[in-house]
């Protein structure tokens, strides 16, 4: 059963595409069966109880790991990397530097091509506190 716990925890750290989880489920099932292996019937756990406990633990770990992987694959929504690809509005002319308005904030921006005030621009990157933009 300790091996099952170790395998479940390793699944979080190592990308095994579910192989460690399957190994954890099998070792938990075998460990549970061996743990309650007794000649006296009143000292044994029912097989149904063991299967329910193993299945519920396995479903929890599969759900938790699946949600963790899904969260890692999502596009960032905050910080500098969350701004890339968004559309902003030029508040001042960008020739080549000016100010843009994005997400309720004014940012200093630089563009390779002239942009007039009020035009929409697309954010290409962030360097320090300056946005690199182009016409949208």
N, CA, C and O atoms as a GROMACS GRO file, in nm:
protein
  544
    1UNK      N    1   0.082  -0.118   0.000
    1UNK     CA    2   0.000   0.000   0.000
    1UNK      C    3   0.088   0.125   0.000
    1UNK      O    4   0.051   0.228  -0.058
    2UNK      N    5   0.204   0.116   0.066
    2UNK     CA    6   0.298   0.229   0.064
    2UNK      C    7   0.351   0.249  -0.079
    2UNK      O    8   0.372   0.362  -0.122
    3UNK      N    9   0.372   0.140  -0.151
    3UNK     CA   10   0.417   0.149  -0.290
    3UNK      C   11   0.312   0.220  -0.375
    3UNK      O   12   0.346   0.298  -0.464
    4UNK      N   13   0.186   0.193  -0.349
    4UNK     CA   14   0.078   0.259  -0.422
    4UNK      C   15   0.082   0.409  -0.399
    4UNK      O   16   0.068   0.486  -0.493
    5UNK      N   17   0.100   0.450  -0.276
    5UNK     CA   18   0.108   0.593  -0.245
    5UNK      C   19   0.228   0.658  -0.314
    5UNK      O   20   0.218   0.768  -0.367
    6UNK      N   21   0.342   0.588  -0.312
    6UNK     CA   22   0.462   0.641  -0.379
    6UNK      C   23   0.437   0.655  -0.529
    6UNK      O   24   0.475   0.756  -0.588
    7UNK      N   25   0.375   0.555  -0.590
    7UNK     CA   26   0.348   0.560  -0.734
    7UNK      C   27   0.250   0.673  -0.768
    7UNK      O   28   0.267   0.741  -0.869
    8UNK      N   29   0.149   0.692  -0.684
    8UNK     CA   30   0.054   0.802  -0.708
    8UNK      C   31   0.125   0.937  -0.701
    8UNK      O   32   0.099   1.025  -0.783
    9UNK      N   33   0.213   0.954  -0.604
    9UNK     CA   34   0.284   1.080  -0.590
    9UNK      C   35   0.386   1.102  -0.703
    9UNK      O   36   0.407   1.215  -0.746
   10UNK      N   37   0.448   0.994  -0.750
   10UNK     CA   38   0.541   1.006  -0.861
   10UNK      C   39   0.470   1.044  -0.990
   10UNK      O   40   0.528   1.110  -1.076
   11UNK      N   41   0.344   1.004  -1.004
   11UNK     CA   42   0.267   1.039  -1.124
   11UNK      C   43   0.253   1.190  -1.138
   11UNK      O   44   0.246   1.243  -1.249
   12UNK      N   45   0.250   1.259  -1.025
   12UNK     CA   46   0.239   1.404  -1.029
   12UNK      C   47   0.369   1.466  -1.080
   12UNK      O   48   0.365   1.566  -1.152
   13UNK      N   49   0.483   1.409  -1.045
   13UNK     CA   50   0.613   1.467  -1.080
   13UNK      C   51   0.669   1.416  -1.213
   13UNK      O   52   0.741   1.490  -1.281
   14UNK      N   53   0.637   1.292  -1.251
   14UNK     CA   54   0.695   1.230  -1.370
   14UNK      C   55   0.585   1.209  -1.473
   14UNK      O   56   0.477   1.162  -1.440
   15UNK      N   57   0.613   1.244  -1.597
   15UNK     CA   58   0.514   1.223  -1.703
   15UNK      C   59   0.524   1.078  -1.749
   15UNK      O   60   0.618   1.040  -1.818
   16UNK      N   61   0.426   0.997  -1.710
   16UNK     CA   62   0.426   0.856  -1.748
   16UNK      C   63   0.299   0.819  -1.825
   16UNK      O   64   0.278   0.702  -1.857
   17UNK      N   65   0.216   0.918  -1.856
   17UNK     CA   66   0.092   0.897  -1.931
   17UNK      C   67   0.001   0.793  -1.864
   17UNK      O   68  -0.067   0.716  -1.933
   18UNK      N   69   0.000   0.791  -1.731
   18UNK     CA   70  -0.092   0.705  -1.657
   18UNK      C   71  -0.036   0.572  -1.615
   18UNK      O   72  -0.102   0.498  -1.542
   19UNK      N   73   0.085   0.537  -1.658
   19UNK     CA   74   0.143   0.406  -1.623
   19UNK      C   75   0.166   0.394  -1.472
   19UNK      O   76   0.141   0.289  -1.414
   20UNK      N   77   0.214   0.501  -1.410
   20UNK     CA   78   0.236   0.496  -1.264
   20UNK      C   79   0.105   0.489  -1.188
   20UNK      O   80   0.097   0.426  -1.082
   21UNK      N   81   0.002   0.554  -1.241
   21UNK     CA   82  -0.129   0.547  -1.175
   21UNK      C   83  -0.185   0.405  -1.182
   21UNK      O   84  -0.239   0.354  -1.084
   22UNK      N   85  -0.171   0.341  -1.297
   22UNK     CA   86  -0.219   0.203  -1.311
   22UNK      C   87  -0.141   0.111  -1.217
   22UNK      O   88  -0.199   0.023  -1.152
   23UNK      N   89  -0.009   0.131  -1.209
   23UNK     CA   90   0.072   0.053  -1.115
   23UNK      C   91   0.031   0.079  -0.971
   23UNK      O   92   0.030  -0.014  -0.890
   24UNK      N   93  -0.002   0.203  -0.939
   24UNK     CA   94  -0.048   0.236  -0.804
   24UNK      C   95  -0.180   0.170  -0.772
   24UNK      O   96  -0.201   0.123  -0.660
   25UNK      N   97  -0.270   0.166  -0.869
   25UNK     CA   98  -0.401   0.101  -0.847
   25UNK      C   99  -0.382  -0.048  -0.822
   25UNK      O  100  -0.441  -0.104  -0.731
   26UNK      N  101  -0.299  -0.112  -0.904
   26UNK     CA  102  -0.275  -0.256  -0.889
   26UNK      C  103  -0.208  -0.287  -0.756
   26UNK      O  104  -0.248  -0.380  -0.686
   27UNK      N  105  -0.106  -0.208  -0.720
   27UNK     CA  106  -0.038  -0.235  -0.593
   27UNK      C  107  -0.128  -0.205  -0.473
   27UNK      O  108  -0.116  -0.270  -0.369
   28UNK      N  109  -0.217  -0.107  -0.486
   28UNK     CA  110  -0.311  -0.080  -0.376
   28UNK      C  111  -0.410  -0.195  -0.361
   28UNK      O  112  -0.442  -0.235  -0.249
   29UNK      N  113  -0.458  -0.248  -0.472
   29UNK     CA  114  -0.552  -0.362  -0.467
   29UNK      C  115  -0.484  -0.484  -0.407
   29UNK      O  116  -0.540  -0.549  -0.318
   30UNK      N  117  -0.364  -0.517  -0.455
   30UNK     CA  118  -0.292  -0.633  -0.401
   30UNK      C  119  -0.254  -0.613  -0.255
   30UNK      O  120  -0.264  -0.706  -0.174
   31UNK      N  121  -0.210  -0.492  -0.220
   31UNK     CA  122  -0.176  -0.464  -0.081
   31UNK      C  123  -0.296  -0.474   0.012
   31UNK      O  124  -0.284  -0.522   0.125
   32UNK      N  125  -0.412  -0.431  -0.035
   32UNK     CA  126  -0.534  -0.441   0.045
   32UNK      C  127  -0.575  -0.586   0.064
   32UNK      O  128  -0.618  -0.626   0.172
   33UNK      N  129  -0.562  -0.666  -0.042
   33UNK     CA  130  -0.597  -0.807  -0.030
   33UNK      C  131  -0.501  -0.880   0.064
   33UNK      O  132  -0.545  -0.966   0.142
   34UNK      N  133  -0.372  -0.848   0.058
   34UNK     CA  134  -0.274  -0.912   0.147
   34UNK      C  135  -0.286  -0.863   0.290
   34UNK      O  136  -0.258  -0.938   0.384
   35UNK      N  137  -0.326  -0.739   0.307
   35UNK     CA  138  -0.337  -0.680   0.441
   35UNK      C  139  -0.442  -0.752   0.525
   35UNK      O  140  -0.425  -0.770   0.646
   36UNK      N  141  -0.549  -0.791   0.461
   36UNK     CA  142  -0.659  -0.854   0.534
   36UNK      C  143  -0.667  -1.004   0.507
   36UNK      O  144  -0.775  -1.063   0.520
   37UNK      N  145  -0.556  -1.068   0.470
   37UNK     CA  146  -0.554  -1.211   0.445
   37UNK      C  147  -0.544  -1.284   0.579
   37UNK      O  148  -0.437  -1.289   0.639
   38UNK      N  149  -0.654  -1.340   0.624
   38UNK     CA  150  -0.659  -1.408   0.753
   38UNK      C  151  -0.746  -1.533   0.739
   38UNK      O  152  -0.843  -1.532   0.664
   39UNK      N  153  -0.712  -1.641   0.811
   39UNK     CA  154  -0.794  -1.762   0.803
   39UNK      C  155  -0.931  -1.745   0.870
   39UNK      O  156  -1.026  -1.814   0.835
   40UNK      N  157  -0.939  -1.654   0.967
   40UNK     CA  158  -1.067  -1.633   1.036
   40UNK      C  159  -1.154  -1.538   0.953
   40UNK      O  160  -1.108  -1.431   0.915
   41UNK      N  161  -1.278  -1.577   0.925
   41UNK     CA  162  -1.363  -1.493   0.840
   41UNK      C  163  -1.396  -1.358   0.902
   41UNK      O  164  -1.416  -1.260   0.829
   42UNK      N  165  -1.402  -1.349   1.034
   42UNK     CA  166  -1.434  -1.221   1.098
   42UNK      C  167  -1.316  -1.124   1.096
   42UNK      O  168  -1.334  -1.007   1.130
   43UNK      N  169  -1.197  -1.169   1.059
   43UNK     CA  170  -1.077  -1.084   1.050
   43UNK      C  171  -1.048  -1.038   0.907
   43UNK      O  172  -0.947  -0.972   0.882
   44UNK      N  173  -1.136  -1.071   0.816
   44UNK     CA  174  -1.115  -1.035   0.676
   44UNK      C  175  -1.206  -0.919   0.638
   44UNK      O  176  -1.319  -0.908   0.687
   45UNK      N  177  -1.156  -0.833   0.552
   45UNK     CA  178  -1.240  -0.726   0.496
   45UNK      C  179  -1.310  -0.781   0.373
   45UNK      O  180  -1.255  -0.865   0.302
   46UNK      N  181  -1.430  -0.734   0.348
   46UNK     CA  182  -1.502  -0.785   0.232
   46UNK      C  183  -1.436  -0.735   0.103
   46UNK      O  184  -1.383  -0.624   0.098
   47UNK      N  185  -1.441  -0.817   0.001
   47UNK     CA  186  -1.382  -0.782  -0.128
   47UNK      C  187  -1.451  -0.659  -0.187
   47UNK      O  188  -1.386  -0.576  -0.250
   48UNK      N  189  -1.580  -0.648  -0.166
   48UNK     CA  190  -1.655  -0.531  -0.216
   48UNK      C  191  -1.606  -0.402  -0.154
   48UNK      O  192  -1.593  -0.300  -0.223
   49UNK      N  193  -1.578  -0.405  -0.024
   49UNK     CA  194  -1.527  -0.287   0.045
   49UNK      C  195  -1.388  -0.247  -0.007
   49UNK      O  196  -1.359  -0.129  -0.026
   50UNK      N  197  -1.303  -0.346  -0.030
   50UNK     CA  198  -1.169  -0.320  -0.081
   50UNK      C  199  -1.178  -0.259  -0.221
   50UNK      O  200  -1.107  -0.162  -0.250
   51UNK      N  201  -1.263  -0.314  -0.306
   51UNK     CA  202  -1.276  -0.263  -0.443
   51UNK      C  203  -1.330  -0.121  -0.442
   51UNK      O  204  -1.284  -0.037  -0.520
   52UNK      N  205  -1.428  -0.092  -0.357
   52UNK     CA  206  -1.483   0.044  -0.349
   52UNK      C  207  -1.376   0.143  -0.301
   52UNK      O  208  -1.365   0.253  -0.355
   53UNK      N  209  -1.297   0.104  -0.201
   53UNK     CA  210  -1.191   0.192  -0.150
   53UNK      C  211  -1.084   0.217  -0.255
   53UNK      O  212  -1.039   0.331  -0.273
   54UNK      N  213  -1.043   0.113  -0.324
   54UNK     CA  214  -0.940   0.128  -0.428
   54UNK      C  215  -0.995   0.211  -0.544
   54UNK      O  216  -0.924   0.298  -0.595
   55UNK      N  217  -1.117   0.186  -0.586
   55UNK     CA  218  -1.176   0.260  -0.698
   55UNK      C  219  -1.192   0.408  -0.665
   55UNK      O  220  -1.163   0.494  -0.748
   56UNK      N  221  -1.238   0.438  -0.544
   56UNK     CA  222  -1.256   0.579  -0.509
   56UNK      C  223  -1.122   0.652  -0.498
   56UNK      O  224  -1.111   0.767  -0.540
   57UNK      N  225  -1.020   0.586  -0.444
   57UNK     CA  226  -0.887   0.647  -0.438
   57UNK      C  227  -0.830   0.667  -0.578
   57UNK      O  228  -0.771   0.771  -0.608
   58UNK      N  229  -0.848   0.567  -0.664
   58UNK     CA  230  -0.798   0.577  -0.802
   58UNK      C  231  -0.869   0.689  -0.877
   58UNK      O  232  -0.804   0.765  -0.949
   59UNK      N  233  -0.999   0.700  -0.862
   59UNK     CA  234  -1.073   0.807  -0.930
   59UNK      C  235  -1.029   0.944  -0.881
   59UNK      O  236  -1.018   1.038  -0.961
   60UNK      N  237  -1.004   0.956  -0.752
   60UNK     CA  238  -0.956   1.084  -0.699
   60UNK      C  239  -0.822   1.122  -0.762
   60UNK      O  240  -0.805   1.235  -0.807
   61UNK      N  241  -0.726   1.029  -0.764
   61UNK     CA  242  -0.595   1.061  -0.819
   61UNK      C  243  -0.600   1.087  -0.969
   61UNK      O  244  -0.531   1.175  -1.020
   62UNK      N  245  -0.682   1.011  -1.041
   62UNK     CA  246  -0.697   1.034  -1.185
   62UNK      C  247  -0.755   1.173  -1.209
   62UNK      O  248  -0.709   1.244  -1.298
   63UNK      N  249  -0.857   1.211  -1.132
   63UNK     CA  250  -0.918   1.344  -1.145
   63UNK      C  251  -0.818   1.454  -1.110
   63UNK      O  252  -0.806   1.552  -1.183
   64UNK      N  253  -0.746   1.438  -0.999
   64UNK     CA  254  -0.652   1.542  -0.954
   64UNK      C  255  -0.538   1.560  -1.054
   64UNK      O  256  -0.502   1.673  -1.086
   65UNK      N  257  -0.481   1.452  -1.102
   65UNK     CA  258  -0.371   1.461  -1.198
   65UNK      C  259  -0.423   1.516  -1.330
   65UNK      O  260  -0.355   1.597  -1.394
   66UNK      N  261  -0.540   1.473  -1.373
   66UNK     CA  262  -0.598   1.524  -1.498
   66UNK      C  263  -0.622   1.673  -1.493
   66UNK      O  264  -0.595   1.744  -1.590
   67UNK      N  265  -0.674   1.723  -1.383
   67UNK     CA  266  -0.698   1.867  -1.369
   67UNK      C  267  -0.566   1.943  -1.362
   67UNK      O  268  -0.557   2.055  -1.412
   68UNK      N  269  -0.464   1.885  -1.301
   68UNK     CA  270  -0.334   1.949  -1.296
   68UNK      C  271  -0.271   1.962  -1.434
   68UNK      O  272  -0.214   2.066  -1.467
   69UNK      N  273  -0.282   1.859  -1.514
   69UNK     CA  274  -0.229   1.863  -1.651
   69UNK      C  275  -0.307   1.963  -1.734
   69UNK      O  276  -0.248   2.036  -1.814
   70UNK      N  277  -0.438   1.966  -1.717
   70UNK     CA  278  -0.522   2.061  -1.791
   70UNK      C  279  -0.485   2.206  -1.755
   70UNK      O  280  -0.482   2.293  -1.842
   71UNK      N  281  -0.458   2.231  -1.628
   71UNK     CA  282  -0.420   2.366  -1.584
   71UNK      C  283  -0.284   2.407  -1.640
   71UNK      O  284  -0.263   2.524  -1.671
   72UNK      N  285  -0.192   2.312  -1.653
   72UNK     CA  286  -0.060   2.345  -1.707
   72UNK      C  287  -0.065   2.377  -1.856
   72UNK      O  288   0.018   2.453  -1.905
   73UNK      N  289  -0.160   2.320  -1.928
   73UNK     CA  290  -0.169   2.342  -2.073
   73UNK      C  291  -0.242   2.470  -2.109
   73UNK      O  292  -0.235   2.515  -2.224
   74UNK      N  293  -0.314   2.530  -2.013
   74UNK     CA  294  -0.387   2.653  -2.042
   74UNK      C  295  -0.296   2.770  -2.072
   74UNK      O  296  -0.184   2.778  -2.021
   75UNK      N  297  -0.344   2.860  -2.155
   75UNK     CA  298  -0.269   2.982  -2.188
   75UNK      C  299  -0.267   3.073  -2.066
   75UNK      O  300  -0.369   3.086  -1.997
   76UNK      N  301  -0.153   3.135  -2.038
   76UNK     CA  302  -0.147   3.227  -1.923
   76UNK      C  303  -0.244   3.344  -1.941
   76UNK      O  304  -0.260   3.396  -2.052
   77UNK      N  305  -0.309   3.384  -1.834
   77UNK     CA  306  -0.404   3.495  -1.841
   77UNK      C  307  -0.356   3.619  -1.768
   77UNK      O  308  -0.417   3.725  -1.778
   78UNK      N  309  -0.248   3.607  -1.695
   78UNK     CA  310  -0.196   3.721  -1.622
   78UNK      C  311  -0.048   3.739  -1.652
   78UNK      O  312   0.017   3.651  -1.708
   79UNK      N  313   0.004   3.853  -1.614
   79UNK     CA  314   0.146   3.880  -1.633
   79UNK      C  315   0.179   3.916  -1.776
   79UNK      O  316   0.091   3.935  -1.859
   80UNK      N  317   0.308   3.924  -1.803
   80UNK     CA  318   0.355   3.966  -1.935
   80UNK      C  319   0.313   3.867  -2.043
   80UNK      O  320   0.273   3.909  -2.151
   81UNK      N  321   0.322   3.738  -2.017
   81UNK     CA  322   0.286   3.639  -2.119
   81UNK      C  323   0.136   3.637  -2.146
   81UNK      O  324   0.094   3.591  -2.252
   82UNK      N  325   0.055   3.685  -2.054
   82UNK     CA  326  -0.088   3.693  -2.076
   82UNK      C  327  -0.128   3.807  -2.167
   82UNK      O  328  -0.238   3.807  -2.222
   83UNK      N  329  -0.040   3.905  -2.185
   83UNK     CA  330  -0.069   4.019  -2.272
   83UNK      C  331  -0.044   3.989  -2.419
   83UNK      O  332  -0.105   4.050  -2.507
   84UNK      N  333   0.047   3.896  -2.447
   84UNK     CA  334   0.085   3.867  -2.585
   84UNK      C  335  -0.034   3.816  -2.664
   84UNK      O  336  -0.104   3.724  -2.621
   85UNK      N  337  -0.056   3.879  -2.780
   85UNK     CA  338  -0.168   3.840  -2.866
   85UNK      C  339  -0.294   3.922  -2.844
   85UNK      O  340  -0.387   3.912  -2.924
   86UNK      N  341  -0.298   4.002  -2.739
   86UNK     CA  342  -0.417   4.083  -2.712
   86UNK      C  343  -0.418   4.208  -2.798
   86UNK      O  344  -0.316   4.250  -2.853
   87UNK      N  345  -0.536   4.268  -2.808
   87UNK     CA  346  -0.552   4.392  -2.884
   87UNK      C  347  -0.558   4.509  -2.788
   87UNK      O  348  -0.624   4.503  -2.684
   88UNK      N  349  -0.488   4.617  -2.824
   88UNK     CA  350  -0.486   4.739  -2.742
   88UNK      C  351  -0.522   4.857  -2.832
   88UNK      O  352  -0.526   4.845  -2.954
   89UNK      N  353  -0.548   4.971  -2.769
   89UNK     CA  354  -0.581   5.094  -2.842
   89UNK      C  355  -0.471   5.196  -2.815
   89UNK      O  356  -0.435   5.221  -2.700
   90UNK      N  357  -0.418   5.254  -2.922
   90UNK     CA  358  -0.313   5.355  -2.907
   90UNK      C  359  -0.374   5.483  -2.851
   90UNK      O  360  -0.466   5.539  -2.911
   91UNK      N  361  -0.324   5.529  -2.738
   91UNK     CA  362  -0.373   5.654  -2.678
   91UNK      C  363  -0.297   5.774  -2.734
   91UNK      O  364  -0.353   5.883  -2.746
   92UNK      N  365  -0.170   5.752  -2.768
   92UNK     CA  366  -0.091   5.856  -2.834
   92UNK      C  367  -0.034   5.794  -2.962
   92UNK      O  368  -0.034   5.672  -2.979
   93UNK      N  369   0.016   5.879  -3.050
   93UNK     CA  370   0.077   5.829  -3.172
   93UNK      C  371   0.205   5.752  -3.137
   93UNK      O  372   0.281   5.793  -3.050
   94UNK      N  373   0.225   5.640  -3.206
   94UNK     CA  374   0.346   5.561  -3.186
   94UNK      C  375   0.441   5.587  -3.303
   94UNK      O  376   0.422   5.535  -3.412
   95UNK      N  377   0.542   5.669  -3.278
   95UNK     CA  378   0.636   5.706  -3.384
   95UNK      C  379   0.778   5.707  -3.331
   95UNK      O  380   0.830   5.818  -3.324
   96UNK      N  381   0.844   5.610  -3.295
   96UNK     CA  382   0.804   5.470  -3.280
   96UNK      C  383   0.752   5.438  -3.141
   96UNK      O  384   0.705   5.327  -3.117
   97UNK      N  385   0.758   5.536  -3.046
   97UNK     CA  386   0.719   5.508  -2.908
   97UNK      C  387   0.600   5.593  -2.869
   97UNK      O  388   0.586   5.707  -2.913
   98UNK      N  389   0.514   5.535  -2.785
   98UNK     CA  390   0.397   5.608  -2.737
   98UNK      C  391   0.331   5.529  -2.626
   98UNK      O  392   0.394   5.448  -2.558
   99UNK      N  393   0.200   5.554  -2.608
   99UNK     CA  394   0.124   5.491  -2.501
   99UNK      C  395   0.004   5.417  -2.559
   99UNK      O  396  -0.062   5.466  -2.650
  100UNK      N  397  -0.022   5.297  -2.506
  100UNK     CA  398  -0.140   5.219  -2.546
  100UNK      C  399  -0.222   5.185  -2.423
  100UNK      O  400  -0.171   5.184  -2.311
  101UNK      N  401  -0.350   5.157  -2.446
  101UNK     CA  402  -0.443   5.123  -2.339
  101UNK      C  403  -0.485   4.978  -2.358
  101UNK      O  404  -0.542   4.942  -2.461
  102UNK      N  405  -0.456   4.894  -2.260
  102UNK     CA  406  -0.492   4.752  -2.266
  102UNK      C  407  -0.529   4.703  -2.126
  102UNK      O  408  -0.459   4.733  -2.029
  103UNK      N  409  -0.638   4.629  -2.118
  103UNK     CA  410  -0.682   4.570  -1.991
  103UNK      C  411  -0.697   4.674  -1.880
  103UNK      O  412  -0.666   4.646  -1.764
  104UNK      N  413  -0.742   4.793  -1.914
  104UNK     CA  414  -0.764   4.897  -1.816
  104UNK      C  415  -0.637   4.966  -1.768
  104UNK      O  416  -0.640   5.037  -1.668
  105UNK      N  417  -0.526   4.946  -1.839
  105UNK     CA  418  -0.398   5.004  -1.799
  105UNK      C  419  -0.334   5.076  -1.917
  105UNK      O  420  -0.353   5.038  -2.033
  106UNK      N  421  -0.257   5.178  -1.886
  106UNK     CA  422  -0.176   5.247  -1.987
  106UNK      C  423  -0.036   5.188  -1.984
  106UNK      O  424   0.026   5.179  -1.879
  107UNK      N  425   0.013   5.149  -2.102
  107UNK     CA  426   0.146   5.091  -2.116
  107UNK      C  427   0.227   5.172  -2.215
  107UNK      O  428   0.172   5.228  -2.310
  108UNK      N  429   0.357   5.178  -2.194
  108UNK     CA  430   0.447   5.234  -2.293
  108UNK      C  431   0.465   5.129  -2.401
  108UNK      O  432   0.481   5.011  -2.372
  109UNK      N  433   0.462   5.173  -2.528
  109UNK     CA  434   0.469   5.078  -2.638
  109UNK      C  435   0.561   5.128  -2.747
  109UNK      O  436   0.582   5.249  -2.762
  110UNK      N  437   0.616   5.034  -2.823
  110UNK     CA  438   0.704   5.063  -2.935
  110UNK      C  439   0.651   4.988  -3.056
  110UNK      O  440   0.614   4.871  -3.046
  111UNK      N  441   0.649   5.056  -3.172
  111UNK     CA  442   0.602   4.993  -3.296
  111UNK      C  443   0.702   5.020  -3.407
  111UNK      O  444   0.764   5.126  -3.412
  112UNK      N  445   0.720   4.922  -3.497
  112UNK     CA  446   0.810   4.938  -3.612
  112UNK      C  447   0.749   5.029  -3.717
  112UNK      O  448   0.821   5.092  -3.795
  113UNK      N  449   0.616   5.036  -3.720
  113UNK     CA  450   0.548   5.120  -3.818
  113UNK      C  451   0.468   5.228  -3.745
  113UNK      O  452   0.424   5.205  -3.632
  114UNK      N  453   0.449   5.343  -3.804
  114UNK     CA  454   0.376   5.451  -3.738
  114UNK      C  455   0.230   5.411  -3.711
  114UNK      O  456   0.164   5.352  -3.797
  115UNK      N  457   0.183   5.443  -3.592
  115UNK     CA  458   0.044   5.416  -3.553
  115UNK      C  459  -0.014   5.546  -3.501
  115UNK      O  460   0.048   5.615  -3.420
  116UNK      N  461  -0.134   5.581  -3.548
  116UNK     CA  462  -0.201   5.703  -3.504
  116UNK      C  463  -0.279   5.677  -3.375
  116UNK      O  464  -0.314   5.563  -3.345
  117UNK      N  465  -0.305   5.783  -3.299
  117UNK     CA  466  -0.384   5.772  -3.177
  117UNK      C  467  -0.524   5.722  -3.212
  117UNK      O  468  -0.584   5.768  -3.309
  118UNK      N  469  -0.575   5.627  -3.134
  118UNK     CA  470  -0.708   5.571  -3.156
  118UNK      C  471  -0.708   5.443  -3.238
  118UNK      O  472  -0.809   5.373  -3.242
  119UNK      N  473  -0.597   5.410  -3.304
  119UNK     CA  474  -0.591   5.288  -3.383
  119UNK      C  475  -0.569   5.167  -3.293
  119UNK      O  476  -0.509   5.178  -3.185
  120UNK      N  477  -0.618   5.052  -3.340
  120UNK     CA  478  -0.598   4.928  -3.264
  120UNK      C  479  -0.464   4.866  -3.302
  120UNK      O  480  -0.423   4.868  -3.418
  121UNK      N  481  -0.397   4.812  -3.201
  121UNK     CA  482  -0.269   4.746  -3.221
  121UNK      C  483  -0.272   4.608  -3.155
  121UNK      O  484  -0.350   4.584  -3.062
  122UNK      N  485  -0.187   4.519  -3.205
  122UNK     CA  486  -0.176   4.385  -3.149
  122UNK      C  487  -0.043   4.375  -3.076
  122UNK      O  488   0.060   4.420  -3.127
  123UNK      N  489  -0.045   4.317  -2.956
  123UNK     CA  490   0.075   4.307  -2.875
  123UNK      C  491   0.155   4.184  -2.919
  123UNK      O  492   0.104   4.072  -2.920
  124UNK      N  493   0.281   4.207  -2.956
  124UNK     CA  494   0.369   4.100  -3.002
  124UNK      C  495   0.460   4.047  -2.892
  124UNK      O  496   0.498   3.930  -2.893
  125UNK      N  497   0.494   4.134  -2.797
  125UNK     CA  498   0.584   4.091  -2.691
  125UNK      C  499   0.597   4.198  -2.584
  125UNK      O  500   0.549   4.310  -2.598
  126UNK      N  501   0.663   4.160  -2.477
  126UNK     CA  502   0.684   4.250  -2.364
  126UNK      C  503   0.832   4.246  -2.329
  126UNK      O  504   0.888   4.138  -2.307
  127UNK      N  505   0.895   4.364  -2.325
  127UNK     CA  506   1.034   4.373  -2.285
  127UNK      C  507   1.045   4.476  -2.174
  127UNK      O  508   1.022   4.595  -2.196
  128UNK      N  509   1.080   4.428  -2.056
  128UNK     CA  510   1.078   4.510  -1.934
  128UNK      C  511   0.936   4.563  -1.915
  128UNK      O  512   0.845   4.482  -1.896
  129UNK      N  513   0.913   4.692  -1.919
  129UNK     CA  514   0.777   4.745  -1.905
  129UNK      C  515   0.730   4.814  -2.033
  129UNK      O  516   0.648   4.906  -2.029
  130UNK      N  517   0.783   4.770  -2.145
  130UNK     CA  518   0.747   4.826  -2.274
  130UNK      C  519   0.689   4.716  -2.364
  130UNK      O  520   0.746   4.608  -2.376
  131UNK      N  521   0.575   4.746  -2.426
  131UNK     CA  522   0.511   4.650  -2.516
  131UNK      C  523   0.562   4.670  -2.658
  131UNK      O  524   0.578   4.784  -2.702
  132UNK      N  525   0.586   4.561  -2.728
  132UNK     CA  526   0.617   4.566  -2.870
  132UNK      C  527   0.486   4.536  -2.942
  132UNK      O  528   0.425   4.431  -2.922
  133UNK      N  529   0.443   4.631  -3.028
  133UNK     CA  530   0.312   4.619  -3.092
  133UNK      C  531   0.325   4.638  -3.243
  133UNK      O  532   0.426   4.686  -3.294
  134UNK      N  533   0.218   4.598  -3.313
  134UNK     CA  534   0.204   4.623  -3.456
  134UNK      C  535   0.058   4.656  -3.482
  134UNK      O  536  -0.028   4.627  -3.398
  135UNK      N  537   0.029   4.717  -3.597
  135UNK     CA  538  -0.110   4.750  -3.630
  135UNK      C  539  -0.194   4.624  -3.635
  135UNK      O  540  -0.150   4.520  -3.683
  136UNK      N  541  -0.316   4.635  -3.584
  136UNK     CA  542  -0.406   4.520  -3.583
  136UNK      C  543  -0.479   4.507  -3.715
  136UNK      O  544  -0.559   4.416  -3.733
   0.00000   0.00000   0.00000
